[in-house]
Amino acid sequence: MFTPMIYTENNGVFTGESISFFTPETKFVLKETVTKNTLSVSEVFYKNDKITFGFIDPIVYDKIK
């Protein structure tokens, strides 16, 4: 089941994390950080606690002006 992400705000920076279990062995971890100029996203799928897809280190998207 997919678990919706809940964001918290601290000094204008929004962070969120969602941990979902699609099967008892398959976990999806989504983490995001949103600032005025960037969006950082980490998406990782685990099967039996081993990474099967994604990256722990976030991809950082810079705002284009």
Helices and strands as residue ranges (DSSP letters): E 6-10, E 13-21, E 26-34, E 38-47, E 50-54, E 59-62
